Amino acid sequence: MSINRRDVLLQFALAASGSVAARLVQAGALDGDELRRPVARSALSTSQRDMVAALADLIIPDTDTPGAGKAGVPAFIDHIVTTWYSPAERAIFITGLADLDADCTKRFGRGFGACSDAQRTVALSASEAVSIAFRNAEKNPAMGIQGEPDAKSPFFHKLKELTVLGYYTSEVGSTTELNYNHVPGRFDGDVDFEAIGGRQWSS
């Protein structure tokens, strides 16, 4: 994943004023460490949790900074799906995992867990195409990110939303991927991006 792609993902997270982010902000739980601890009674099976961990690392892998796995994103996703999602949202997410696994079996003769990263990426791209088709059909480009929350949004959209939101609200994402300033100073509205190391600021 290039820095340009991470910039896009960051903007996705910063704009997350829709379904999941709004509910977490209202509850004051967005930065809670509890969201990155294992869930006592997960709605996901062990194989599904393993699948979520692999998918999160495909979206934000280790580069010069830690990826989604090291930021605790898989536990974050598990927590949200289990304890925050509505039954309808949870069903879409779990069905999406099953469909992705079935697609891998159909395409490659093996389940998601036995596929290579390259094969997983191909299958995930097909899932992304479903998400794009839904967005276009609904004529709502934001699909719950900048516009109205949409509980019906497809699996890939939910997965990406949770991965990016979980990453950039984690300690790893906000202090190593971003330039961290724990005591913000004066406002400077015109800063050369390269002069600050090519990274956004967090505080």
Secondary structure, 3 states (H helix, E strand, C coil): CCHHHHHHHHHHHHCCCCHHHHHHHHHCCCCCHHHHCCCCCCCCCHHHHHHHHHHHHHHCCCCCCCCCHHHCHHHHHHHHHHHHCCHHHHHHHHHHHHHHHHHHHHHHCCCHHHCCHHHHHHHHHHHHHHHHHHHHHHCCCCCCCCCCCCCCCCHHHHHHHHHHHHHHCCHHHHHHHCEECCCCCCCCCCCCHHHHCCCCEEC
